[in-house]
Amino acid sequence: GGRASPARRAPRPRERRRRVPPGLRRRGEPGAESIARGVAASGVLPASAVRTAPHRRPERAAAFASLGATILASNAQVVDDSDVIVISVKPQIVKQVLVELKPLLSEEKLLVSIAAGIKMKDLQDWSGQRRIIRVMPNTPSAVGQAASVMCLGETATENDENRVKSLFSAIGKVWTAEEKYFDAVTGLSGSGPAYIFLAIEAMADGGVAAGLPRDLALGLAAQTVLGAATMVSETGKHPGQLKDQVTSPAGTTIAGVHELEKGSFRGTLINAVVAATTRCRELSKN
Ligand SMILES: NC(=O)c1ccc[n+]([C@@H]2O[C@H](COP(=O)([O-])OP(=O)(O)OC[C@H]3O[C@@H](n4cnc5c(N)ncnc54)[C@H](OP(=O)(O)O)[C@@H]3O)[C@@H](O)[C@H]2O)c1
């Protein structure tokens, strides 16, 4: 992860004194529910420190309750009772929710938004708050394997960054980066699971074409992607080096790699990330 922005002020005395874990407001799935589930399962916070207010859909409230979260009567009460407020509503209603919460917020509270595409400037304008962290997770958050990137608002401290990092570490890996990178983050980790779903499906099709039963082919394809990804992140070796280690002279793997290169496999993936980034930029202008 990147370096924290320098803290602009020392933590408030109240924050230092208070050993109560921060309350975490979360709504929805996969967004809020998976964060809450991860937080509860990892023990970063006791589940009861996660607070939410009644949902229109009863199954949502039931899901939060089954995790041991505290269900309160209103958004206002959730904000009042929590140090960390996670905004996890559809991007188009973020403004409405922040305007509603504005009178209840103060710099004592840390606001966290996971709404896709909603910029720090808008979050600050709508909430009147400067102590904000914007996080961009991705859908593997639902299985504890998110790739999340966060950026810090004007008065968010290094301590705030660490708190949010520990919360989002419960659902995967977390990096800090400047907001100017967020469109590209969306093109890579935001949209990336879909690229890999296609790759897994295609590898399984290849297995079937080569004579494997479908179930076996799909299981092998998914596990192979998982294993390869784990090797890259755990060994710290360059993926090119790992590829070289498994391509023996005149062997089977180099024959497959040659076909991928003929089909512009790498160029296509590069183009996919760039196209999604460009599309994200276009959408954020509207
Ligand atoms: N999951 C990820 O990996 C990921 C990645 C990037 C971004 N995000 C972002 O996460 C956010 C949530 O996405 P989602 O798919 O979880 O959405 P979702 O399923 O629609 O959940 C939104 C939740 O917001 C609640 N809600 C609606 N109006 C509200 C209000 N006025 N006050 C309080 N709560 C309200 C809804 O409550 P009810 O239950 O009562 O309907 C629902 O539970 C989105 O902004 C999305 O861009 C998620």
The ligand as an SDF file (V2000), in Angstrom:
LIG
                    3D

 48 52  0  0  0  0  0  0  0  0999 V2000
  -19.5570   -4.5400   -3.3160 N   0  0  0  0  0  0  0  0  0  0  0  0
  -18.5520   -4.0270   -3.9270 C   0  0  0  0  0  0  0  0  0  0  0  0
  -17.5460   -4.6830   -4.1350 O   0  0  0  0  0  0  0  0  0  0  0  0
  -18.5940   -2.6350   -4.3770 C   0  0  0  0  0  0  0  0  0  0  0  0
  -17.5710   -2.1820   -5.1730 C   0  0  0  0  0  0  0  0  0  0  0  0
  -17.5690   -0.8750   -5.5440 C   0  0  0  0  0  0  0  0  0  0  0  0
  -18.5670   -0.0590   -5.1330 C   0  0  0  0  0  0  0  0  0  0  0  0
  -19.5930   -0.5210   -4.3950 N   0  0  0  0  0  0  0  0  0  0  0  0
  -20.6510    0.4180   -3.9970 C   0  0  0  0  0  0  0  0  0  0  0  0
  -21.3560   -0.0100   -2.8680 O   0  0  0  0  0  0  0  0  0  0  0  0
  -22.6030    0.6950   -2.8290 C   0  0  0  0  0  0  0  0  0  0  0  0
  -23.6840   -0.2360   -2.4290 C   0  0  0  0  0  0  0  0  0  0  0  0
  -23.8660   -1.1810   -3.4400 O   0  0  0  0  0  0  0  0  0  0  0  0
  -24.8380   -2.4020   -3.2270 P   0  0  0  0  0  0  0  0  0  0  0  0
  -24.7510   -3.2120   -4.4440 O   0  0  0  0  0  0  0  0  0  0  0  0
  -24.5870   -3.0130   -1.8940 O   0  0  0  0  0  0  0  0  0  0  0  0
  -26.2440   -1.6360   -3.2310 O   0  0  0  0  0  0  0  0  0  0  0  0
  -27.6630   -2.1590   -2.7450 P   0  0  0  0  0  0  0  0  0  0  0  0
  -27.7040   -3.6350   -2.7480 O   0  0  0  0  0  0  0  0  0  0  0  0
  -28.7030   -1.3870   -3.4680 O   0  0  0  0  0  0  0  0  0  0  0  0
  -27.6960   -1.7240   -1.2340 O   0  0  0  0  0  0  0  0  0  0  0  0
  -27.9800   -0.4080   -0.9060 C   0  0  0  0  0  0  0  0  0  0  0  0
  -28.5610   -0.4070    0.4890 C   0  0  0  0  0  0  0  0  0  0  0  0
  -28.8520    0.9410    0.7870 O   0  0  0  0  0  0  0  0  0  0  0  0
  -30.0170    0.9470    1.5480 C   0  0  0  0  0  0  0  0  0  0  0  0
  -30.6570    2.2670    1.4450 N   0  0  0  0  0  0  0  0  0  0  0  0
  -31.4080    2.7500    0.4250 C   0  0  0  0  0  0  0  0  0  0  0  0
  -31.8130    3.9990    0.7170 N   0  0  0  0  0  0  0  0  0  0  0  0
  -31.3010    4.3080    1.9200 C   0  0  0  0  0  0  0  0  0  0  0  0
  -31.3670    5.4630    2.7520 C   0  0  0  0  0  0  0  0  0  0  0  0
  -32.0370    6.5610    2.3880 N   0  0  0  0  0  0  0  0  0  0  0  0
  -30.7250    5.4340    3.9270 N   0  0  0  0  0  0  0  0  0  0  0  0
  -30.0470    4.3420    4.2980 C   0  0  0  0  0  0  0  0  0  0  0  0
  -29.9490    3.2310    3.5760 N   0  0  0  0  0  0  0  0  0  0  0  0
  -30.5770    3.2070    2.3930 C   0  0  0  0  0  0  0  0  0  0  0  0
  -30.8640   -0.1500    1.0190 C   0  0  0  0  0  0  0  0  0  0  0  0
  -31.6670   -0.5620    2.0740 O   0  0  0  0  0  0  0  0  0  0  0  0
  -32.8800   -1.6190    1.9590 P   0  0  0  0  0  0  0  0  0  0  0  0
  -32.2620   -2.8890    2.3850 O   0  0  0  0  0  0  0  0  0  0  0  0
  -33.8610   -1.1060    2.9230 O   0  0  0  0  0  0  0  0  0  0  0  0
  -33.3430   -1.6060    0.5520 O   0  0  0  0  0  0  0  0  0  0  0  0
  -29.8400   -1.2110    0.6450 C   0  0  0  0  0  0  0  0  0  0  0  0
  -29.6650   -2.1260    1.6940 O   0  0  0  0  0  0  0  0  0  0  0  0
  -22.8180    1.2840   -4.2020 C   0  0  0  0  0  0  0  0  0  0  0  0
  -22.6450    2.6880   -4.1280 O   0  0  0  0  0  0  0  0  0  0  0  0
  -21.7280    0.6460   -5.0270 C   0  0  0  0  0  0  0  0  0  0  0  0
  -21.2780    1.5390   -6.0090 O   0  0  0  0  0  0  0  0  0  0  0  0
  -19.6290   -1.7950   -4.0160 C   0  0  0  0  0  0  0  0  0  0  0  0
  1  2  1  0
  2  3  2  0
  2  4  1  0
  4  5  1  0
  4 48  2  0
  5  6  2  0
  6  7  1  0
  7  8  2  0
  8  9  1  0
  8 48  1  0
  9 10  1  0
  9 46  1  0
 10 11  1  0
 11 12  1  0
 11 44  1  0
 12 13  1  0
 13 14  1  0
 14 15  2  0
 14 16  1  0
 14 17  1  0
 17 18  1  0
 18 19  2  0
 18 20  1  0
 18 21  1  0
 21 22  1  0
 22 23  1  0
 23 24  1  0
 23 42  1  0
 24 25  1  0
 25 26  1  0
 25 36  1  0
 26 27  1  0
 26 35  1  0
 27 28  2  0
 28 29  1  0
 29 30  1  0
 29 35  2  0
 30 31  1  0
 30 32  2  0
 32 33  1  0
 33 34  2  0
 34 35  1  0
 36 37  1  0
 36 42  1  0
 37 38  1  0
 38 39  2  0
 38 40  1  0
 38 41  1  0
 42 43  1  0
 44 45  1  0
 44 46  1  0
 46 47  1  0
M  CHG  2   8   1  16  -1
M  END
$$$$
